[in-house]
């Protein structure tokens, strides 16, 4: 079994599959980049283990906020 751990955020890869550090659920490297890696200061990003760091796409905090606001608008809140 091949394992890799990011020393910056704690994300894990087991046999090439990314797992979130907080939940241990299967993850998506592009989402990890959009939510965590791409928001790191440059000096920390250099040590990031995510092969998708710096790539655009996937989930971002802005996208999550937009979906939350859309849901709230539907509820008229």
N, C-alpha and C positions, 0 to 999 in steps of 0.2 A: 504494500500500500504506500502510495506517494502522498506525503502531506506537506503543506506549506502554510506558514502563519505570517501575517503582516505585522511587523513590529510597531507600526504606527497606529493602526486602528483595531488590531486583533482579529480581523477577518481571517477565515480559514479556507483552505482548499484541500480537498481529499480526492485523490485520483483525478485532479483537474476540475472538480466541481466546487464552486464557491459556496460557502455557508456563512450566514450572518453570525457575527460574534455574540450578539445579545440573545438570539433566539435559537441558534443552531439550525435554522430552516435553510433549505436550498435557496441560493441567491442568484443574482444576475450581476455579472461584473460591470456591465454598462450602468446599471442602476446604482451600484456601489460607487462608481466614479462620479455620477451626477449628484448623489446625496452626500458623499463623504470626501473622496479622494480629490476631486477637482476644487474643493473648498479649502483644502489645506494650504498653509503657508508654503512657499517654494522650498524652504529648507527641509520640511517634513515630507513634502511630495516626492522629493528625490529618493527617499527610503521606502516609499510605498510599493507594496508587492503586486498591486493590481495591474495586470497587463492593459487594462482599458483606461488607466488614468490619463487625463488630458483629452479624451475623446468626448465628442458631443453626443447627446441622445440619452436614452434611458430615462429613468425617473429623476426628477429634480425637486427641490423644495418649492420652487415657483409653480411647477405643475401640480404639486400636492395642494398648495394654497388655492390655486385656481379651482380645482375640483371641490375643495371644501366650500369655497365661496359660492360655487354653482349649486351645491347641495343646500346651503343655507338659503339662497335665493328661492329655490323651489319650495322650501318650507316657510317662506316669507318671514325670515328672521333677520 
